């Protein structure tokens, strides 16, 4: 079975729960997390055990290793992140 590459946008308080749930699936590789501030994204990626960090969600979405995007941003930011994800034909959760 092909492994799925997952990226997460919005590494706030709920991000750890999403990553924990995804890791339990067994066939998903967590590729990276994107936050609005580079230093914060790097810190969260390290804390969550994720190898890549992005300071812009568009960079995460453009990563060819990422097949699906978890959008854990505040509700007011869901629309632009989800629309950008759909424009490059990736699944948004």
N, C-alpha and C positions, 0 to 999 in steps of 0.2 A: 504494500500500500504506500502511496506517495505521502510524504510528510508535508504538513501545512506550515507555512511561515506566517507568524502573527506579529503585528505591530500594534502598539497601544498609544493612543493620543490622549494626553491629559493625565499625567501620572500623579494625581492627587490621592486622597484617602481611599478611594474605592479601587484604585489600580491594583493594589496587592491582592484583593479578593478575586479580581478577574484573572490575574496571572496564576494564582494558586489553583483556581478552577481549571484553567487551560492546561496547566502542567499535569493535572490528574487525568486528562484525556489520553495522554501517552503518544499521540501521533502528531503533536503540534510542537514546533520549535518557536520559542519566543525570540524574535529577531531584535527588536528595539522598542524604545519608548521615546515619545516626543513631548517636550514641554515648551513653554513660551520663553524660558530663560535657560541658556546653555548650561550654566553651572548647576542649576537645579535639575535639569534633565540628566546630566552626568551623574550627579549624586543619587538620584532616584534609580537610575539604571544599575548602578553599583549595588545599592541597597536591595534591589529586587533580583539581582543575579542575572541581569540582561546585558549582553555584550555591546550593544550599540545605543547611542543617544543622539537625538536630533533636537535642534532648537526651533525647528519649523516643521509643522505637520506635513507640509507639502513635500519636504525631503523624505520623510518616512514613507509617505504614500508612493513616492517615485522609486523607492528601493525595489528592485526586481526580485529580491528574496522574500518579499512580503506578499502573501496571498490574501490575507484578511486583516481588517483593521478594527480594533475595539476602540470605540469613541467614548471615553469616560470623562469628557470635558463637562463643564457646567451646561445645563440645558440650553442656555442662550447661545452657546457655540456649536451645538449639535448640527444645525443646518449647514453652515459653510464647510465643516469638516466632512460630513456625510456626502454632500454634493461633490466635493473635490475627489473623494474616494470613488464615488460612482462614475465620475468622468474618466477615470483610468481603469474602469471595469474590475474593481476589487469589491469584495464583500465587506459590508460594514455591519457590525454587531453593536 
